[in-house]
Amino acid sequence: MEQIQEDLERTRILGYAVTHDEVGSQVSSIATPILNLRNEAVAAISAGIVGKTLNPQDARNYSKNMVQAARQLSARIV
């Protein structure tokens, strides 16, 4: 349970989460939340990357556009 709390806190700070090998071997994914006006997650954007495990730098590079898109979508939620 403590690990889950740490993961959620890291996701809140970074604005995205990264997983490795949860869907299949050599598949990483990045997800970022879509927030409502109360800052509650109501949806998410995710992308799967096949063929390699993302290192932290690659994850930051991939996540930049996703976080921006999620913020734009969040701004449109009433």
N, C-alpha and C positions, 0 to 999 in steps of 0.2 A: 504494500500500500504506500509506503514511503517513496518508493521509486516512481509510482504513478504521480504522486504529488510533485515530485521534483521535475518530472517530464512536463506536467501541466504548467508549472511555473516557468520553465525554460521556454515553452511554447508561447506563453503570454508575453514574455519579455522580447523574444525574437520576432513574434508575429507569424511564425510558421513552425511546423513539426516535420521531422524526417524519420522515416522508418527504413529498415533494411531487412530483406529476406522474409517479410511477414506474409506476402502473397505468394511468393515463389522464390526459388533459388536465383540469385543474381538479379533481383528486382528491388529497387529502392523507390520510395515515394516521398513526395513533399506535399503538404497540405497547409492551407491557410484559411482561417475562418472568415465568414461573412457575418458582420455584427449588426444588430438592430440598434435603435436609439438608446437602449438601456445597456449597451455594450455586451449583450448576450449573443452567443453564437447561435445563428438560426440556419446556417447553411455553410458549405465549404467548397473550396476549389482544390482539386488535387491533380497531381501528375505522376505518372509512373515512368521510371527510367530503367530500361532493361539493359543488362550486360555488364554492369559494374556497380560496385558499392560506392556511394557518394562520399567523398571526403568532405570535411567541413567547408573548405573553400568552394568546392563545386556546388554544395548545397546553398551557400550564400549567393553565388552567382545565379543559379536557377531560380531562387526564391524572390529575387528583387522584383521581377515583373509580376509574379503571382501576388505578392503582398500589395503592390500598387493596384492591380486589378481588383483584389478583394476590398481594398479601401474605397475604390470608385463604386463598386457594387453596394457596399455598406452605406455609402452616402445617399444612395437612391432608395433605401428601404425606409418605409414610413412606419 
